[in-house]
Amino acid sequence: MYKSKVLVSFIIICYVFFAIFELVGNDTMAYNLNSLIVPLIALSYMIFNKKKDIFFSLFFILYSLSDLMGLVTSYLSFERAEMFNEYKYYIGNSLYILAYMFLVVKIGKSLSFKYLLRNNKIHLVVLIILNIYLVYVLQVIIHPSLLAESDYYLELIYNIVVVLLLAISLLNYFHKDNKKSLYLFLGSLCIVFSEFMDVAYIYIEKRSFLNIIATSLTVGAFYFFYQQSRLLNDKKKEQEYMLLD
């Protein structure tokens, strides 16, 4: 219990100092501290959570690896950092995509799609239209800043996976309607809005408050993900849904 409190305190300290350095314009320190927050939360999950889900663990690990890649540039010369950043863009985003895909699988593997198709047709249609629109808007914002065609398709895949995560988590909440599914949805909602804030910060205007909001939403997302991992689904309720199929 004492060790977990120490780790949580360290996460809070990293977040507070990240916000301070971001506000005073020390981008390097803010970036380094930001890169440590999720890996520390992941470490807390791996150490203190006794019942680990393989897909959820992979989500934490891959997301953390992508974040930690950002720390490498701090120890490289300018020329090497420039070269590394070219690879980091593709490798880092690919790791995020894989992380989100594992989270989608973790949420979706227990869904009854027959039940959803039978009872949530309107919701599904609305979600599909909304997802297509969101991806389109994101691509319109990002496209002018991209240098290569491969960048466009990487960003397209990234955005599709992100909005798919939100849709799957919402359908999961419709299906199960319990505290665990609510936390998963809230976590997914926070992480998707965090991605939107990142797009605004990177491609529209580099304002400190946008980066702080994005990081705050990410911390909130991982808080909900961590809390849901400690809860169990209501098996009796799930069996009732399966019987309806």
Secondary structure by P-SEA (a helix, b strand, c coil): caaaaaaaaaaaaaaaaaaaaaaacaaaaaaaaaaaaaaaaaaaaacccccccaaaaaaaaaaaaaaaaaaaaaaccaaaaaaaaaaaaaaaaaaaaaaaaaaaaaaacccaaaaaaaccaaaaaaaaaaaaaaaaaaaaacccccccaaaaaaaaaaaaaaaaaaaaaaaaaaacccaaaaaaaaaaaaaaaaaaaaaaaccccccaaaaaaaaaaaaaaaaaaaaaaacccaaaaaaaaaaac
